[in-house]
């Protein structure tokens, strides 16, 4: 039995529209606060740890 188009599983690289936001693909990582950003010198800004950690996902490393 075929699924209706509304219930079909979308592809990873298909665009996704959420209200007024359109994402070009579905491959993204949610923010995870394993270590807090620098609250003194640059409040709310990611630091080198975040760059390396999140960059490792782009490099295909397993966690």
C-alpha positions in Angstrom: 0.0 0.0 0.0 1.4 3.4 -1.0 1.6 6.2 1.6 -0.1 9.5 0.8 2.4 12.2 -0.1 1.8 14.1 3.1 3.1 11.1 5.1 6.0 10.1 2.9 9.5 10.1 4.5 11.5 13.1 3.1 15.1 12.8 2.1 18.0 14.1 4.1 18.8 16.7 1.5 15.3 17.8 0.8 14.4 21.4 1.9 12.4 21.8 5.1 10.0 24.7 5.7 9.1 25.6 9.3 6.7 28.6 9.4 8.8 31.5 8.0 12.1 29.6 8.0 13.3 27.4 5.1 16.3 25.1 5.6 18.1 23.9 2.5 18.6 20.4 4.0 17.8 18.3 7.1 21.3 17.6 8.2 21.9 19.7 11.2 23.0 19.3 14.8 21.1 20.8 17.7 23.0 23.0 20.2 24.4 21.0 23.0 25.8 22.7 26.1 28.5 20.2 27.1 30.7 23.1 28.0 29.5 26.6 28.5 30.6 29.4 26.2 33.0 32.0 27.7 30.8 34.1 30.0 33.4 36.7 30.9 35.4 37.7 27.8 32.7 37.0 25.1 29.4 36.2 26.7 27.3 33.8 24.6 30.0 33.3 22.0 31.3 29.8 21.1 35.0 29.3 21.7 37.7 27.0 20.3 36.3 24.0 22.1 33.0 24.4 20.3 34.7 24.9 16.9 36.6 21.6 17.3 33.7 19.6 18.7 31.1 20.7 16.1 33.7 20.6 13.3 34.3 17.0 14.1 30.8 16.2 13.1 31.5 17.8 9.7 34.6 15.7 9.4 32.6 12.6 9.9 34.1 11.6 13.3 32.1 9.3 15.5 31.2 10.4 19.0 
